[in-house]
Amino acid sequence: MDEPNRRAFIIGAMPMPIDPIDAHWRVIPLPTLSDAQKDWLTRGGSLTAHLRALDAVTVEVTREAVDIPWQDEARALGVTPRTPVWVREVVLRVDAVPFVVAHSIVALGHSTGVWQSMRRLRTRPLAELLYSDSSVSRSALASRRLTARHPLHRLARAQAEDTGHALVARRSVFKRHDAALMVTECMLDALWIRLAATHGPHRREHVRSYGHLSSHARRVVRGEAK
């Protein structure tokens, strides 16, 4: 399916202007990305569930607050740039190592209405709301490479050291009773290292790299490192 047709394909037939796709966020991943990146950026279903296939997953809530949308979020959510939104930001850890940074937003009014359960999740994954309700529909997934100027890039680098590799992210819009909620997920280097350690051609080197990350993450959790 070519890009225009993919762009038009929205699960649940969501009307415009709510659309996660724009000049930077695209349905077809960049051709320069690795096969693993293309795979994980386009996987349907719950990202948390996919991570659980690797090891135990924990959710760390880093921020829940009233804010305004990022510059590239307002149109995708179908709101004005100054519309108050409820923001939930979390880190998904696999075996204590940060693998994904997620940023979710919903119009503030919907956070006390249709999506009020989002405020009561605490450390439970958002997937519990999104995939257990048949009235929830999901848009196509859109992805991009993040630049250092993007707010999500800064959130990601707060959780993982800069290894010089580009960060990639994906996003999609969920709708329930015409109320939109957008989830943006940035995959961190530890995910690709873990996958390479399991399946890659240089498995031994990647195992050592992942072992270092895992050891450091546990020291951070215990307060022995920063």
N, C-alpha and C positions, 0 to 999 in steps of 0.2 A: 504494500500500500504506500503511495507516495505521500509526501509531507502535507499537501493541501487536504487530501482525503483523511489522513490521520488527524489533522487539526480539527476537522469537522466531526470526527468520531468522538462523541462524549457519552459515556455510560450513563444511562438514565435520561438521555436527551435533555441535558441542561441548556437553557437558553442563554444567549449572550446578554449582558457583557461579562457574566461570570465565566472566566476562562483562565486557566493557569499558564496558557501559552502566549508568548509575546516575542519580540525580536531577539531576546536572550534565552528565554526558556522555550525549549523545543521538544517535540515528541520523539523525534529520532535523535538519539545521542550523537555527539560529535564523532566523526569517523576516526579521530586520532586517539580516542579512549581505548583502554584495553578491553578484551572480551569480558573479563570479570566485571569491570565497571559498567559496561553496556548491559550486562545481565542484571545486576543489582539495581540499576537506575530504572529498569523497565519491568521489574517483577511486580506482579499484581499481589493482592492480598496484604496481610499484615507484615510489615517489616520486622516487628518484634518476634513474630512467629518464625520468620526465616532466620533471625539471629539465634533463636533458641535451638535451632538445629545444629549450631556450632558449640553451644555450651549454655550454662545458666545465665539468664539475663536479669539485671536489676535496673530500676528506673530511679534516677536522681533528679529531683525537681530543682532547677537552679533559679527560676523566676516565675512568678505568677503576679500579674499586675495589669492595671489599666494603662493603655498607651495609645499611640496612633499607628497606622500601618506604615511599613517601610515604603520607600518610593515605588518599588515594583510590585507592591501588594494590593494597593487600593483598587486598581482596575480588575485585577484577578478575582477579588472578593466582591466586586460590584458595589463599592462604597466610595465616598469622596475621600481625598487625602487626609482630611482633618477629622474623619469619623472616629469617635472613641471605640477602641476594640479591647477585648480581653485577651491577654497574651499568656501562653503557657510555654515555658522552655524547659527541656529536660535533656539529660544525657543518658543514653542507653549503653550500659556497660555489660560486657561479656567477660565472665571470669574476672571481674573487677576492672577490666581495661576499657576505657572509653572507645566505643566503636562508632557511635552515631550521636550527633547533636540535632535535636528536633525543636522546631519553632512553630507553634500553632496559634492561629488567631481567629476570632469570631467577633462580629459586631457586638458591642457591649450589651445592647438590649437582648440579643439572642442568648447571651451567656447567663441571663437570669430567666430565660424562657425555654425555648426549644432545646438549647444546648446547656442547660443549667447543670447537668450531671458532670460536665467538664470541670466545674469548680470543686467537685467533691472527690475527684480521683485520687488525690494525694500521690502516692508512689505506684499506683496501678497504671498500666499503660493505657493510652487513649484508644488503642485498638479494641479494648473491651466495649467501648461505646460504638465504635464505627462498624464493627463486623458482627455484632450480635443483634442488630436491628434491621429488619428487612425494608424499612421505610427509608433507609439511608442509601443514597446513590453517590457514585464517585465519578469524577471527571477523568479524562485521560491523564496519564502521568507526563510531566514535562521536566526536563533536566537541563543543567548548564554547568559550565566550569565557573567557579567563583573567583572573582578578583579580590585583591586585598581591600578594595573600597567597599565591598558588600558587607552589610552588618552581620550576616551569617558567618562570613569568613572570620570576623573578629571573635564571635562566639566559639567557633571551632578551635581557633588557636589558643583560646583560654583553657581548653581542655587537653590539647595535645601540642607538643613542640613542633616547630616548623622544620620539616625534613627537606624542604625544597620541592616537594611534590605538589602538584596542583590539587586543589580540593574540588570535588564534584558534589552536586546536590540535586535533589528531585523534589517536586511538589505536586499536589493535586488538591482539588476542592471537593469536599463532601457536602451534600445537601440533605436536609431533613425538613420536610414541610416548608420548602422554599427558603429555609435559613441556611446560609453558606458558612462553612468552616474550612479554613485552608491549613494544610499541614505541609511544612517544608523540612526536609531531612538531609543533613549533610553527612556523608560517609567519611570517616577519618582514616588515616593511614593504617591504623591497627587492623582494620577490617581486611584490607588488601594483603597485608603481611600475613595475617592468619590464613587467608585463603591460599596464598602462595605456599605457606608452610605445609599445607595439607595436600595441595595438588600441583604446585609449581615445579619447574625443572631444576631450580636451585634450592631444593627443599631444606637442606641442612643449614644454609646461610639464613634463610627466612625463619627457621625454627629458633636460631640463636637471637635474631632480632626481636621476634615475638616474645621470647623468654625474658629479654631485657625489659620490654614494655610491661609485661605482666608483673615482673618483680618490682618495678618502679611504681606501678599502680597500687600494689598492695602496701608499699611503704607510705605512699601518700594517704591511703585510707587510714593507716595506723598513726599518721601524724609524724612519721619519721623522715619524710622528704617532702619537697614542694615542687 
